[in-house]
Amino acid sequence: MEGLGGRSTVAFTTAVGSGASRLGPRSIFSPQDKSTYVPSPQACFPHPLPTCSPLLHTPPPRWALACLRYPSYPKLQMDQTNVDRALEALEEQFADDPERVELLRRTRRFKSSWLQLGEALSEIKRGKTWERWGYDSLESYAKAELKLRMDTVEKLTGSYMFLHKSAPEVLRRDPLAGHLPSYQAIDFLRRAEERNEVEPTVSEETMGEVRKKVLDEGVPMATVARLYKDSLFPVSDGDKMTKERKDIKSAATKLRDLLGETKAVPRRVAAALSDSLDELLTELAAEKKAA
């Protein structure tokens, strides 16, 4: 397939009866015979895969190429969200800036392949490309244009650079052929290893177990955190008590406010419980002040 700037042609193969017939090269933009027309790559993947972007260091994902090879491959299209529609409009608005459009496209494909977005964000973070686009910071650019919170950007770039440095073999995996860890799990592992380098309180054996579960076994992030969080990120008794007080205060306040509005319980019961919650909140406030 030629570059997207010209009229690209693709040879499609389709099954007919017990055999297979080969359709000649067809314009993917103007099929000549609609009675035998096979869905084009744009029908399966509505946003063209750029071939000349300086950011595209990896080949298109196999599921995109499958659209070219197998006409029966299911159409990859989901209902658009408001954010997705906004990103699509921005792609059209900045169509004359391939690098900027590529960031927008990778953001839209974020959920299926976070590695590409992490790579692209790492590059613009290093080169401060957002300044050329009229933003004063990476955070303002990510929030306004990519619709990403800065903590998500930091996790994505941190996780990508961690793999690039510490586990490059993961970057070479085919996400459809094998396990690809989530960026949340990679971020958990990255923070754990960085903390243990500063404060070596966890054995090498334990760190090896965590690394294996995240990188090789594909154990969900929630499971890894439940198994190792207390040992990897120990919390002092004082900090733990402070957090528990904060959580109790939040829950008690919400319940008290709900009881003041609901008719689901008798007013007498709601009033008595509200009085007890007021007493609890007063006690928590006094303990916080004394501390």
Beta strands, then each sheet from edge to edge (+ up, - down):
strand 1: 9-10
strand 2: 13-16
strand 3: 19-22
strand 4: 26-27
sheet 1: 1+ 4-
sheet 2: 2+ 3-
end
